[in-house]
Amino acid sequence: MWERSIKGLLSLVRRTKPSSFTYLCEKNGESLTETRDELAFFAPGMIALGSLGYDPRESQKFLSLAEELAWTCYNFYQSTPTKLAGENYFFHSGHDMSVGTSWNILMPEIVESLFYLWRLTGNKTYQEWGWNIFQAFEKNSRIESGYVGLKDVNTGVKDNMMQSFFLAETLKYLYLLFSPSSVISLDEWVFNTEAHPIRIVTRHDNGENLG
């Protein structure tokens, strides 16, 4: 299933001009759309994890793609005055990217990917990017009673809601990004799509499970 899916995903890889940011366009039937939603920022982490199932040469190819996609996602954040990303972005020939829907609701996908890339590569750059994003939350979204989203990442106008996933996912991945690799080790645990850790269980040939 993974190999079939990743083959289709590779057909969607594009690069912008002039800065050569790598991104994945969206496919709906036979139609391709040059856009990227913040919800899809988990893809670099997913591809990085998937790279572990290949021989060293293929593994490096997929890991490099994951790192290129993460760089693009991080630049979505860096491209706005608040240093927080909008809900989606559009790509146009000759222009790297432009923000579409401009709200930010404290979503976790980018820091999820940074967490995986940090754990798999040990590259402190991903911690630096995560720290910069956290500082942008602190500057633009922190209020006396918690954190709120932004109605517009260009103006910094706040909304009045803290999404539950900010505590359950965004801050959890930020915490793990700066924790030792032994804390919820990826050799022993997997995270589901809502950032809940689930212990890896070894299955015997006779069907018995060992915790």
Buried (B, 14 or more C-beta within 10 A) or exposed (E): EEEEEBEEBEEEEEEBEEEEBBBBBBEEEEEEEBBBBBEBBBBBBBBBBBBEEBEEEEBEEBBBBBBBBBBBBBBBBEBBEBBBBBBBBEBEEEEBBEBEEBBBBBBBBBBBBBBBBBBBBEEEBBBEBBBEBBEBBEEBBEEEEEBBBBBBBEEBEBBEEBBEBBEEBBBBBBEBBEEEEEEBEBEEEEBEEEBEBEEEEEEEEEEEEEE
